[in-house]
Amino acid sequence: MTHRKRLSALAIVAMLSLVLTSLVGSPADAKPRQGKAKVSYGSTAWVAGTSGYAIKGKVSGRKHRRVQLQVKWADGWHTIDKAKTKRKGKFKITGSLDWYGAHKLRVVAPKTRRDRVKVFKTKKFKIAVPWIPRGSSSSYERMSYKGVNFQWNPCKTIKYRINPGYAGDGSIAFTQAAVELLERATGFKTKYVGTTSSVPLSRKRYQKGTDMVIAWSHQDDYPVLVQAVGRGGPGDLKAARRKSNSKPIYEIKQPGVTMNMAYADQYPFTFDDPANETMGLVLVHELGHAFGLEHFADDIQAMHPGDRPPSETGYHAYYEAGDLAGLRAQGAQGGCLKPYRNRGRYSAFDDSAIPDFTRE
């Protein structure tokens, strides 16, 4: 074979190799694959505090592939839990979901270099309230200023501190139980970060890393508490918008509650009592104010400003049907907030003009 013929043969081999490579593709350029996948959501209904989700499934991909559990809010899907696959792509996601009401959940396996995104079918979870709420679900009113409602940003965890003050250290667990009730009614995330000497009625800024303070004080220190068992409010407010629809809203920035221990003898320091309204009932009422609920005339509701009639079993620190509907409207379901931009009809948003919204 001559030298020219050898070169021609080598050129043909190189050309065939190039064509085959372009058809097959290199491993790095291969399209993500989509293998068989399945999920079992297990039980999807329970009474809050008694059970939780136990989701099992299988998805293609290497070991340790990420899998997410997401919940639907007005502004889209939000991840509330996650896990990683084990052998053969199997995964399990377990946890608690004590947020009252019906919620849409789904499992997602995000896209990887080798695998396509897998979004499993949406499932509705129903979390029941552990008591029978009284009254009408329309019996609530939301705080507002010039027609603009107040709202905590649910994409932010509420970091709170307790000032046990005149109530002593025993009030810490008691207060945490009330905050947990609020959390279950709104879907907000909370985190207790310790004690403090701050009192919301002092109007002083909280210490760094603190969003809310609940203080057990006394009217001798704060005369504004006279004739009030407690006072609560959203504190500082800042102009913002909802991500879901850009609707203007006042973002709650420094919620707080101040309780008056001058009434300790008249209001039992408990959540349930057969004969008397309790300090726990007053506390959950004030927490409702702290997160944007106004007084309402229906005397069955916790947000009623005066004395309430007992149920058949006495007085209980429960949110009733209207309270629960109001807190749901104020809660995480509405979605996250975003910074306000001066444009349109609300270009004259003036934070400095907002009056005090502390309520008894």
N, C-alpha and C positions, 0 to 999 in steps of 0.2 A: 504494500500500500504506500502510495506516495505521501509526502508531507502535507500536500494540499487536501487530500482525501481524509487524513487523520483529523485535520482542523475542522472539516465539514461535519464529520461524525461527532466530534466533541460539541460543536455548535448545536446540532440536533438534540443531543442529550440534555444540554443546558436549557434549550427552549422547552422541551417536554417537562423538565423539572420545574421551570417557572410556571407553566400552565397548571400542573398538578398542585403546586403550592397555592396558586391563586384560587383554585377551586375548593381545596380542602380548608385553607386558612391556617394561620399559626395558632397555637394554643392560647396565646394572649389575646388574639382577635376573635376567638370563637364566641358565638352568641350565647348569652345566658340560657340555660336549659330550664325546662319546667317539667319536673317529674310528678309522680302521683303524690297527692297530699290529702289529708283528712283531719277533721277535728270533731271532738265530742265535748259539748259545753256542760254536760252533766246537769245538775240541779240549777234551775234558773229562777227559783222563787223561794223566799224564806223570810222569817221575821227578823228584823234588824237585831244584831247582837247574838243570834243563835247559830248561825252557820256562815258559809262563805263559798266562793267559787272554787271548783276543782276541775280545770280544763285540761284535757289530754288531746294529743294529736301527733301527726307525723308530717314532715315536710322534707323535700329533697334538699340535698346539700351536704357539705362536710359536717363533721361533729363540731359542736359549739356555735352553730349558726344562731343568730339572734331572732327571737320571737317576741312580739309585743302584744299586750292586751290594751285595747283602746276603747274610750267612751265617747259618745257623740254629744257635743255641745253645739250651741247655735253657730259658732264660728268654725266648726269642723271637728275633726277627730283628735283626741288627746290621749297620750299614753299614760296609763295608770299602773301598769305592772309589766314585767318582762322576765324572760327566761332564755336559756340556751338549749339547743338540741343535744341529745346524747347519741348513743349508738343507733344507727339506721334512721337517723333523723327524728327520733321520737322526742317529744317534749311534754312538760307538765307545768301549768301555771296555777298556783294556789294562793289564796289570800282572802281578806275580808272586804266586803262591800256593804256598808251599813247606811248608805245614803238613801233615805226614804224616797219611795216613788218608783216609777218605771224608767229604765234607762237602756239605750241601745248600746251594745258592746260588740266588738269584733276582734278577731285575732289576725295579725299581720306578720308575715316574715319578710323583712325588707330585702331589697335587691342586693345581690352580691356580685362579684366579678364573674362568678360561674353560674349563678342561679337568678332567675327572674323573681320579681316581687310576687308574693302570694298573699292575696287578701281573701280571707275566709268569709263565708256568709254571715251577715249581721244577725245577732240574737238579742231579744228583749229580756232583760232581767227585771224582776219585780221584787222590791224590798218593802215589806210591810211594817207599819208602825206597831210597836208592842202594846198599844192600848187602842181604844175606840175613840177617835177624835170627835169632839162635840161641835155642834153649830154648823154654819155654812162656810164653804170654801171661799166665798166672796167677802167674808167678814175680815177685811184687812185694808190698811192704807199705807202707802209708801211715803217716806219723807221726800220732799222736793223743795226746790227754790225756783220761783218763776217758771214752773212747769218742767224743770229738769230734775230727774230722780238722782238719788245717791246710790253708789254701788262700790263694794269692795272688789278689787281685781282678783278673780279666782285663780289666775295663773301665778299668784304669789302666796306662799305659805304664811299664815298668820303666826308670827312669833310673839308669844305673850308672856308676861310676868305677873306674879301675884304679890300684892302687898298684904300680908296676913294681919298686920296692925293690931287693932283692938280685938280681933277674933282669935288670934293665936295660930300656931302652926296647923292645928286641926282643920283650918279653913282651906288649906291648900288642896287636899284631895276633894273636898266638897266643891270647890270652885272648878277644878278640872272636870268633874262630872257634869257640871252645867255647860262648860265649853264643849264637851263631847256631844251633848244633846244638840247644841247649835250646829256643830259640824255635821251631824247626821241629817239635820233638817235642810242644810244649805249645800252640802257637797264640798264645802271649803276644807282645805288642809290646815291643821293647826299644829303648833309645836310649842310645848312649855319650855321656856329657857331659864327659869329660875325666879327667885324672889327679888323684890325691889323695895325702895323706900318712896317711890314716886306715888303721887295721888293725882288722878286725871283732873279733878276740880281745881288744882293749883295752876292749871294752864301752862305748866312748864313742859318743855320737850322731854320725851322719854330718852332713856339712855340708849346708846348706839346698839343696833341690832334688835330693837324692841318695837313691835307694831301696836300692841295693845297692852293696857294695864288694867287689872281689876283690883281695887283697893278696899280693904275693910277699915273704914275710918269712923269718925264720930262728929256729931254736930258741934261739939265744943271746939273742934279744930276748924271746921268749915260751917259757919252759920247758915250757908245756903242749903244745908241738909235739914234744917229745922222743918218739921212736919213732912219729911220725905224719908221713906225707908231706904231709898236708893235713887241714884241718878245715873243715867247712861246717855251716851251720844256718840256720833261719828267723829268728833274731834275735827282735825284739819281736813279740808276738802280741796281738791284740785280738779280743774277742768280737764276732761278726757273725752274719748269717744269709744264706742263699742267697735270691736274689730268686725263683727258680723254685718253691721249695717251703717257704720260711721255715725250713729246717733249720738248727739252730745249727752254727756252725763257728768255728774260730779263724783270723782273718785274719793272714796273714804280712805284717809291716810293715817289717822291716829285715833282709832276707836278706844273708848274707855268706859269703865263703870266704877262708881264710888258708892259703897254701901254704908249705911248709918247704923252702927252698933248700939245707938241709944234705944233702938227698938228690939233689942235682943230678947227681952222678957216677953214681949207681945207676939213676936213671930218666931216660932220654934226653928231651931237651926237644923232643919231637915228638909227633905223634898216632899214628904207625905205626912199628913196628920189628920186624924178623924174629925177634929173640932175647930182647927184654926188655920188661917192662911199661913204659909210657911215662908221662911227666908229664902228657900230655894225657888219658890214661885216668883218672888220679887226679883231674884237674880236673873232668872231666864227672861223675865220681862225687860229688864234693863239691857241685857245682851241683845234683845230684839231691837231696841233703840240704837245700840252701838253699830248695828249693821243695817240701818236704814228703814226700820219699821216705825210708823207713827202710832199714836193711840187710836183705838177703835171703840165705838160705843157699845158693841155687843158684850155684855158683862160675862159671858161664858169664856171668851177668849183671854188668853194670857196677856194680850196687849191692851186690855181694858184698863183705864186709868184708876178705877176705884175698887171697892170691895167686889168680890166675885162669889157667886153661889157655889156651894160644894156639889160634888157629884154624889152618887148614891153611896160611895165608899169614903167620902170625905174630901179633903183638899189635896191636890196633887200638882207637882211642878211639871205639868205637861204643856206642850204647845198643842192647841186645839186646831180644828179644821181650817179656820181662817188664818191663824198664825202660821200653820204649815204651808198653806198656799202662798202667803206673803213672803215667807223665807225662801221658798222655792223660786219665786219671782226675783228675789234679791240674790239668789245663789249662783252656783257655778254653771247651771244650765244655760244662762244667758251668754256665756263665753267671756273671753278675755277683753281687756281694755287696752287702748293705745293712746299715745300722747295726743293732746289737742293741738290743732293747727288753726290759726286765726284766718278763717275764710267763711264766706256765706253769711247766713242770717245770724249766726252766733259769734260773729267776729268781735262783739263787744263783751264777751264773757269776762266778768270781773270777779275773781276769787275774793278780793278784799271786802266786797260788799255783803258777803253771806253772813247772816246773823247766827247766833249761837243756837245749836240744835240739841242741847242737853235736855233730857226729859226725866220726869219722875217715873 
